[in-house]
């Protein structure tokens, strides 16, 4: 995954800070890029537009409790993994059966306990799978225009990005479909620099992984499509492609 998105829904600040500190220690050891966002209530978590990979949640909170909050999260995004941390063991069966919780842990959480759970989570969600998150995405499906507030796309399936200046959007060309969303090539260059995406010409960002070959100033993508390679970028682009290929050997 590009960035591990973690939510902590906990109204006890001491427990919240302890969890943040231990999580950062563990994830830094694994060299996993991560973002941790804290919420004091279930309502605040449900109002967030971010789709979290992993959620640590208390059960006894003001307003919606952790079980009801988790149920709503599960109904709208079944890929999110929820780990409950609580002193109320009697909620364990409900958490497992109705929320399909990833784990149910007793407070206070120790670093050793967290380490084991993170190890299990990473086993089920390999870090090699880079899922890129895009917002306000539109695309055609069976001849019907579809729209999604948030869409995650595997970076490996993306062939290239193209700027649509008149719409102030980008086009995402993948192995399965073509998507459009508000963004810029400049922003994507910064965001995806470590994942093997390089600019071939003005307004085009190519996935080096999906290049079949280069012929003169044309890049042949694995789907057979030709992408322009500007003369002033050609030498540097080929150098980076060569380095990328040898890196994977």
Secondary structure, DSSP 4 states (H G I P E B T S, - for coil): --SEEEEEE-S-HHHHHHHHHHHHHHHHHTT--EEEEEESSHHHHHH-----SEEEE-SS-SSS-HHHHHHHHHHH-TT-EEEEEES-GGGHHHHHHHS--SEEEESSPPHHHHHHHHHHHHHHS-TTS-EEEEEEEEEEETTEEEEEEEEEEEGGGEEEEEEETTTTEEEEEESS-EEEES--HHHHHHHTGGGTEEEEETTEEEEGGGEEEEETTEEEETTS-EEE--HHHHHHHHHHHHHHHHHT-
